Amino acid sequence: MENIKKNHVAILSKIIKTHKASLFSKQKLPKLVAVSKKQEDYKIDEALACGQKIFGENRVQEAINRWQKRISINMDLELRLIG
């Protein structure tokens, strides 16, 4: 099983470090969008438990099935259609 929590923390740390060193450091911190297409449900649930709230899907039909129940539980989720 992947260590999603460890990876999530590492990626967020890299985003913060890179942002601080960039020409855009005075702008808002970029948000992490986790691409959940073709991922197993347990991985998505683990990412949610780590605090990840923005997810990208590329198929509307799959997104509806996957996220309908989760959105009713987690009202602060953001779903994005990606290409």
A tleap script that builds the chain and sets N, CA, C and O, in Angstrom:
source leaprc.protein.ff14SB
mol = sequence {
  NMET GLU ASN ILE LYS LYS ASN HIE VAL ALA
  ILE LEU SER LYS ILE ILE LYS THR HIE LYS
  ALA SER LEU PHE SER LYS GLN LYS LEU PRO
  LYS LEU VAL ALA VAL SER LYS LYS GLN GLU
  ASP TYR LYS ILE ASP GLU ALA LEU ALA CYS
  GLY GLN LYS ILE PHE GLY GLU ASN ARG VAL
  GLN GLU ALA ILE ASN ARG TRP GLN LYS ARG
  ILE SER ILE ASN MET ASP LEU GLU LEU ARG
  LEU ILE CGLY
}
set mol.1.N position { 0.846 -1.183 0.000 }
set mol.1.CA position { 0.000 0.000 0.000 }
set mol.1.C position { 0.891 1.246 0.000 }
set mol.1.O position { 1.868 1.330 0.744 }
set mol.2.N position { 0.538 2.186 -0.831 }
set mol.2.CA position { 1.288 3.428 -0.904 }
set mol.2.C position { 1.115 4.232 0.379 }
set mol.2.O position { 0.105 4.110 1.073 }
set mol.3.N position { 2.101 5.043 0.680 }
set mol.3.CA position { 1.989 5.908 1.843 }
set mol.3.C position { 1.501 7.273 1.375 }
set mol.3.O position { 2.293 8.194 1.172 }
set mol.4.N position { 0.208 7.387 1.209 }
set mol.4.CA position { -0.391 8.595 0.657 }
set mol.4.C position { -0.161 9.783 1.581 }
set mol.4.O position { 0.113 10.884 1.104 }
set mol.5.N position { -0.265 9.589 2.872 }
set mol.5.CA position { -0.073 10.698 3.806 }
set mol.5.C position { 1.353 11.248 3.698 }
set mol.5.O position { 1.543 12.462 3.629 }
set mol.6.N position { 2.334 10.380 3.684 }
set mol.6.CA position { 3.737 10.802 3.577 }
set mol.6.C position { 3.972 11.556 2.274 }
set mol.6.O position { 4.626 12.599 2.268 }
set mol.7.N position { 3.447 11.038 1.178 }
set mol.7.CA position { 3.605 11.693 -0.115 }
set mol.7.C position { 2.887 13.036 -0.157 }
set mol.7.O position { 3.403 13.997 -0.729 }
set mol.8.N position { 1.714 13.109 0.437 }
set mol.8.CA position { 0.931 14.352 0.477 }
set mol.8.C position { 1.719 15.439 1.204 }
set mol.8.O position { 1.826 16.564 0.718 }
set mol.9.N position { 2.261 15.106 2.352 }
set mol.9.CA position { 3.056 16.065 3.124 }
set mol.9.C position { 4.290 16.506 2.343 }
set mol.9.O position { 4.629 17.689 2.334 }
set mol.10.N position { 4.963 15.557 1.687 }
set mol.10.CA position { 6.173 15.877 0.921 }
set mol.10.C position { 5.862 16.811 -0.247 }
set mol.10.O position { 6.605 17.760 -0.495 }
set mol.11.N position { 4.782 16.551 -0.956 }
set mol.11.CA position { 4.418 17.388 -2.103 }
set mol.11.C position { 4.037 18.792 -1.637 }
set mol.11.O position { 4.463 19.779 -2.237 }
set mol.12.N position { 3.244 18.889 -0.582 }
set mol.12.CA position { 2.862 20.210 -0.073 }
set mol.12.C position { 4.087 20.993 0.392 }
set mol.12.O position { 4.165 22.204 0.186 }
set mol.13.N position { 5.035 20.312 1.013 }
set mol.13.CA position { 6.273 20.972 1.448 }
set mol.13.C position { 7.055 21.514 0.257 }
set mol.13.O position { 7.583 22.625 0.309 }
set mol.14.N position { 7.128 20.736 -0.809 }
set mol.14.CA position { 7.828 21.183 -2.023 }
set mol.14.C position { 7.120 22.377 -2.654 }
set mol.14.O position { 7.771 23.309 -3.126 }
set mol.15.N position { 5.803 22.351 -2.664 }
set mol.15.CA position { 5.043 23.472 -3.214 }
set mol.15.C position { 5.341 24.743 -2.430 }
set mol.15.O position { 5.593 25.793 -3.021 }
set mol.16.N position { 5.314 24.654 -1.122 }
set mol.16.CA position { 5.567 25.822 -0.272 }
set mol.16.C position { 6.983 26.339 -0.476 }
set mol.16.O position { 7.188 27.541 -0.643 }
set mol.17.N position { 7.951 25.450 -0.463 }
set mol.17.CA position { 9.355 25.842 -0.634 }
set mol.17.C position { 9.581 26.499 -1.998 }
set mol.17.O position { 10.226 27.544 -2.087 }
set mol.18.N position { 9.061 25.896 -3.037 }
set mol.18.CA position { 9.230 26.429 -4.387 }
set mol.18.C position { 8.522 27.769 -4.538 }
set mol.18.O position { 9.051 28.687 -5.164 }
set mol.19.N position { 7.347 27.878 -3.975 }
set mol.19.CA position { 6.586 29.124 -4.060 }
set mol.19.C position { 7.328 30.275 -3.370 }
set mol.19.O position { 7.411 31.380 -3.906 }
set mol.20.N position { 7.856 30.006 -2.196 }
set mol.20.CA position { 8.596 31.041 -1.461 }
set mol.20.C position { 9.809 31.547 -2.237 }
set mol.20.O position { 10.172 32.718 -2.133 }
set mol.21.N position { 10.433 30.666 -3.010 }
set mol.21.CA position { 11.637 31.022 -3.762 }
set mol.21.C position { 11.326 31.575 -5.155 }
set mol.21.O position { 12.244 31.938 -5.890 }
set mol.22.N position { 10.064 31.642 -5.521 }
set mol.22.CA position { 9.695 32.049 -6.870 }
set mol.22.C position { 9.431 33.549 -6.969 }
set mol.22.O position { 9.367 34.259 -5.966 }
set mol.23.N position { 9.284 33.999 -8.192 }
set mol.23.CA position { 8.918 35.394 -8.447 }
set mol.23.C position { 7.475 35.677 -8.042 }
set mol.23.O position { 7.065 36.837 -7.981 }
set mol.24.N position { 6.713 34.642 -7.770 }
set mol.24.CA position { 5.305 34.777 -7.410 }
set mol.24.C position { 5.079 34.648 -5.901 }
set mol.24.O position { 3.946 34.439 -5.468 }
set mol.25.N position { 6.114 34.767 -5.116 }
set mol.25.CA position { 6.022 34.517 -3.677 }
set mol.25.C position { 5.048 35.451 -2.961 }
set mol.25.O position { 4.562 35.117 -1.880 }
set mol.26.N position { 4.760 36.599 -3.536 }
set mol.26.CA position { 3.808 37.526 -2.908 }
set mol.26.C position { 2.360 37.188 -3.271 }
set mol.26.O position { 1.422 37.758 -2.712 }
set mol.27.N position { 2.192 36.271 -4.194 }
set mol.27.CA position { 0.852 35.830 -4.603 }
set mol.27.C position { 0.380 34.707 -3.669 }
set mol.27.O position { 1.140 34.196 -2.846 }
set mol.28.N position { -0.891 34.342 -3.824 }
set mol.28.CA position { -1.442 33.248 -3.019 }
set mol.28.C position { -0.726 31.939 -3.348 }
set mol.28.O position { -0.295 31.715 -4.479 }
set mol.29.N position { -0.612 31.098 -2.353 }
set mol.29.CA position { 0.012 29.788 -2.503 }
set mol.29.C position { -0.806 28.936 -3.476 }
set mol.29.O position { -2.030 28.878 -3.356 }
set mol.30.N position { -0.157 28.280 -4.432 }
set mol.30.CA position { -0.896 27.398 -5.348 }
set mol.30.C position { -1.557 26.248 -4.589 }
set mol.30.O position { -1.083 25.822 -3.536 }
set mol.31.N position { -2.648 25.763 -5.143 }
set mol.31.CA position { -3.376 24.647 -4.531 }
set mol.31.C position { -2.982 23.343 -5.215 }
set mol.31.O position { -2.709 23.313 -6.415 }
set mol.32.N position { -2.958 22.286 -4.445 }
set mol.32.CA position { -2.659 20.956 -4.969 }
set mol.32.C position { -3.959 20.302 -5.439 }
set mol.32.O position { -4.909 20.169 -4.668 }
set mol.33.N position { -3.991 19.899 -6.701 }
set mol.33.CA position { -5.127 19.167 -7.255 }
set mol.33.C position { -4.699 17.711 -7.409 }
set mol.33.O position { -3.794 17.401 -8.184 }
set mol.34.N position { -5.345 16.836 -6.677 }
set mol.34.CA position { -5.036 15.405 -6.754 }
set mol.34.C position { -5.865 14.786 -7.876 }
set mol.34.O position { -7.092 14.885 -7.871 }
set mol.35.N position { -5.212 14.161 -8.814 }
set mol.35.CA position { -5.916 13.523 -9.929 }
set mol.35.C position { -6.355 12.135 -9.476 }
set mol.35.O position { -5.532 11.264 -9.195 }
set mol.36.N position { -7.657 11.954 -9.412 }
set mol.36.CA position { -8.200 10.723 -8.843 }
set mol.36.C position { -8.698 9.739 -9.892 }
set mol.36.O position { -9.200 8.669 -9.547 }
set mol.37.N position { -8.565 10.086 -11.163 }
set mol.37.CA position { -9.067 9.183 -12.204 }
set mol.37.C position { -8.332 7.843 -12.140 }
set mol.37.O position { -7.115 7.785 -11.965 }
set mol.38.N position { -9.090 6.798 -12.283 }
set mol.38.CA position { -8.590 5.421 -12.299 }
set mol.38.C position { -7.907 4.989 -10.992 }
set mol.38.O position { -7.157 4.012 -10.983 }
set mol.39.N position { -8.157 5.696 -9.911 }
set mol.39.CA position { -7.604 5.308 -8.617 }
set mol.39.C position { -8.649 4.516 -7.837 }
set mol.39.O position { -9.853 4.725 -7.988 }
set mol.40.N position { -8.169 3.621 -7.016 }
set mol.40.CA position { -9.070 2.817 -6.200 }
set mol.40.C position { -9.662 3.677 -5.084 }
set mol.40.O position { -9.046 4.643 -4.634 }
set mol.41.N position { -10.864 3.309 -4.648 }
set mol.41.CA position { -11.573 4.103 -3.651 }
set mol.41.C position { -10.800 4.262 -2.348 }
set mol.41.O position { -10.841 5.333 -1.741 }
set mol.42.N position { -10.105 3.234 -1.907 }
set mol.42.CA position { -9.389 3.346 -0.643 }
set mol.42.C position { -8.307 4.427 -0.710 }
set mol.42.O position { -8.013 5.070 0.298 }
set mol.43.N position { -7.716 4.631 -1.888 }
set mol.43.CA position { -6.694 5.665 -2.042 }
set mol.43.C position { -7.313 7.058 -1.943 }
set mol.43.O position { -6.729 7.964 -1.348 }
set mol.44.N position { -8.481 7.219 -2.520 }
set mol.44.CA position { -9.177 8.505 -2.439 }
set mol.44.C position { -9.576 8.786 -0.998 }
set mol.44.O position { -9.418 9.909 -0.520 }
set mol.45.N position { -10.084 7.793 -0.312 }
set mol.45.CA position { -10.472 7.971 1.087 }
set mol.45.C position { -9.262 8.315 1.954 }
set mol.45.O position { -9.364 9.129 2.872 }
set mol.46.N position { -8.136 7.706 1.668 }
set mol.46.CA position { -6.920 8.016 2.419 }
set mol.46.C position { -6.464 9.451 2.142 }
set mol.46.O position { -6.034 10.151 3.060 }
set mol.47.N position { -6.553 9.889 0.893 }
set mol.47.CA position { -6.194 11.266 0.553 }
set mol.47.C position { -7.125 12.253 1.253 }
set mol.47.O position { -6.673 13.284 1.750 }
set mol.48.N position { -8.404 11.950 1.294 }
set mol.48.CA position { -9.360 12.796 2.012 }
set mol.48.C position { -9.005 12.872 3.496 }
set mol.48.O position { -9.070 13.942 4.101 }
set mol.49.N position { -8.632 11.738 4.075 }
set mol.49.CA position { -8.258 11.700 5.488 }
set mol.49.C position { -7.008 12.531 5.770 }
set mol.49.O position { -6.827 13.022 6.884 }
set mol.50.N position { -6.151 12.688 4.769 }
set mol.50.CA position { -4.938 13.499 4.911 }
set mol.50.C position { -5.223 14.990 4.777 }
set mol.50.O position { -4.349 15.815 5.041 }
set mol.51.N position { -6.435 15.338 4.370 }
set mol.51.CA position { -6.781 16.737 4.227 }
set mol.51.C position { -6.851 17.227 2.787 }
set mol.51.O position { -7.091 18.412 2.556 }
set mol.52.N position { -6.648 16.350 1.825 }
set mol.52.CA position { -6.748 16.760 0.419 }
set mol.52.C position { -8.206 17.037 0.094 }
set mol.52.O position { -9.067 16.187 0.320 }
set mol.53.N position { -8.490 18.229 -0.440 }
set mol.53.CA position { -9.874 18.615 -0.692 }
set mol.53.C position { -10.161 18.955 -2.147 }
set mol.53.O position { -11.316 19.197 -2.498 }
set mol.54.N position { -9.141 18.980 -3.004 }
set mol.54.CA position { -9.339 19.322 -4.413 }
set mol.54.C position { -8.912 18.127 -5.268 }
set mol.54.O position { -7.778 17.655 -5.180 }
set mol.55.N position { -9.840 17.653 -6.092 }
set mol.55.CA position { -9.588 16.483 -6.919 }
set mol.55.C position { -9.969 16.762 -8.361 }
set mol.55.O position { -10.898 17.519 -8.639 }
set mol.56.N position { -9.232 16.134 -9.280 }
set mol.56.CA position { -9.509 16.268 -10.698 }
set mol.56.C position { -9.937 14.940 -11.288 }
set mol.56.O position { -9.356 13.897 -10.989 }
set mol.57.N position { -10.950 14.989 -12.122 }
set mol.57.CA position { -11.449 13.817 -12.843 }
set mol.57.C position { -11.551 14.192 -14.319 }
set mol.57.O position { -11.718 15.364 -14.656 }
set mol.58.N position { -11.450 13.201 -15.191 }
set mol.58.CA position { -11.569 13.515 -16.606 }
set mol.58.C position { -12.813 12.910 -17.243 }
set mol.58.O position { -13.057 13.124 -18.431 }
set mol.59.N position { -13.588 12.174 -16.497 }
set mol.59.CA position { -14.827 11.596 -17.032 }
set mol.59.C position { -15.976 11.933 -16.093 }
set mol.59.O position { -15.992 11.528 -14.931 }
set mol.60.N position { -16.928 12.678 -16.618 }
set mol.60.CA position { -18.041 13.148 -15.797 }
set mol.60.C position { -18.824 11.980 -15.204 }
set mol.60.O position { -19.194 12.018 -14.031 }
set mol.61.N position { -19.081 10.946 -16.000 }
set mol.61.CA position { -19.868 9.811 -15.523 }
set mol.61.C position { -19.178 9.123 -14.341 }
set mol.61.O position { -19.833 8.770 -13.360 }
set mol.62.N position { -17.867 8.934 -14.431 }
set mol.62.CA position { -17.131 8.315 -13.330 }
set mol.62.C position { -17.126 9.220 -12.107 }
set mol.62.O position { -17.240 8.753 -10.974 }
set mol.63.N position { -16.993 10.511 -12.347 }
set mol.63.CA position { -16.963 11.470 -11.232 }
set mol.63.C position { -18.279 11.451 -10.463 }
set mol.63.O position { -18.279 11.499 -9.233 }
set mol.64.N position { -19.388 11.381 -11.170 }
set mol.64.CA position { -20.690 11.364 -10.504 }
set mol.64.C position { -20.785 10.147 -9.589 }
set mol.64.O position { -21.171 10.269 -8.426 }
set mol.65.N position { -20.437 8.987 -10.108 }
set mol.65.CA position { -20.510 7.759 -9.308 }
set mol.65.C position { -19.548 7.791 -8.132 }
set mol.65.O position { -19.892 7.361 -7.031 }
set mol.66.N position { -18.362 8.291 -8.359 }
set mol.66.CA position { -17.315 8.275 -7.344 }
set mol.66.C position { -17.541 9.313 -6.246 }
set mol.66.O position { -17.249 9.046 -5.080 }
set mol.67.N position { -18.048 10.477 -6.594 }
set mol.67.CA position { -18.049 11.604 -5.670 }
set mol.67.C position { -19.392 11.953 -5.057 }
set mol.67.O position { -19.431 12.710 -4.087 }
set mol.68.N position { -20.477 11.441 -5.573 }
set mol.68.CA position { -21.799 11.830 -5.092 }
set mol.68.C position { -21.936 11.654 -3.573 }
set mol.68.O position { -22.363 12.580 -2.883 }
set mol.69.N position { -21.589 10.509 -3.063 }
set mol.69.CA position { -21.706 10.255 -1.624 }
set mol.69.C position { -20.655 11.048 -0.842 }
set mol.69.O position { -20.948 11.586 0.226 }
set mol.70.N position { -19.439 11.119 -1.374 }
set mol.70.CA position { -18.359 11.828 -0.673 }
set mol.70.C position { -18.655 13.316 -0.534 }
set mol.70.O position { -18.321 13.922 0.484 }
set mol.71.N position { -19.282 13.910 -1.553 }
set mol.71.CA position { -19.611 15.342 -1.487 }
set mol.71.C position { -20.659 15.597 -0.414 }
set mol.71.O position { -20.610 16.624 0.263 }
set mol.72.N position { -21.597 14.689 -0.249 }
set mol.72.CA position { -22.625 14.889 0.781 }
set mol.72.C position { -22.026 14.812 2.186 }
set mol.72.O position { -22.579 15.382 3.126 }
set mol.73.N position { -20.910 14.118 2.332 }
set mol.73.CA position { -20.235 14.001 3.630 }
set mol.73.C position { -19.220 15.123 3.814 }
set mol.73.O position { -19.108 15.680 4.906 }
set mol.74.N position { -18.481 15.460 2.762 }
set mol.74.CA position { -17.414 16.468 2.798 }
set mol.74.C position { -17.840 17.666 1.962 }
set mol.74.O position { -17.539 17.731 0.770 }
set mol.75.N position { -18.530 18.605 2.571 }
set mol.75.CA position { -19.095 19.733 1.836 }
set mol.75.C position { -18.042 20.681 1.253 }
set mol.75.O position { -18.355 21.482 0.372 }
set mol.76.N position { -16.812 20.598 1.731 }
set mol.76.CA position { -15.771 21.525 1.272 }
set mol.76.C position { -14.893 20.964 0.148 }
set mol.76.O position { -13.829 21.509 -0.143 }
set mol.77.N position { -15.341 19.881 -0.476 }
set mol.77.CA position { -14.580 19.311 -1.602 }
set mol.77.C position { -14.721 20.188 -2.843 }
set mol.77.O position { -15.763 20.798 -3.084 }
set mol.78.N position { -13.635 20.230 -3.626 }
set mol.78.CA position { -13.670 20.887 -4.925 }
set mol.78.C position { -13.347 19.831 -5.974 }
set mol.78.O position { -12.324 19.151 -5.889 }
set mol.79.N position { -14.220 19.702 -6.955 }
set mol.79.CA position { -13.990 18.768 -8.049 }
set mol.79.C position { -13.747 19.568 -9.316 }
set mol.79.O position { -14.441 20.548 -9.587 }
set mol.80.N position { -12.766 19.145 -10.082 }
set mol.80.CA position { -12.408 19.839 -11.310 }
set mol.80.C position { -12.371 18.855 -12.459 }
set mol.80.O position { -11.873 17.736 -12.331 }
set mol.81.N position { -12.904 19.291 -13.574 }
set mol.81.CA position { -12.853 18.490 -14.788 }
set mol.81.C position { -11.522 18.786 -15.475 }
set mol.81.O position { -11.219 19.935 -15.796 }
set mol.82.N position { -10.746 17.752 -15.693 }
set mol.82.CA position { -9.421 17.927 -16.305 }
set mol.82.C position { -9.395 17.193 -17.632 }
set mol.82.O position { -10.187 16.278 -17.861 }
set mol.83.N position { -8.483 17.596 -18.503 }
set mol.83.CA position { -8.408 16.995 -19.830 }
set mol.83.C position { -7.349 15.944 -19.948 }
set mol.83.O position { -7.180 15.356 -21.016 }
savepdb mol mol.pdb
quit
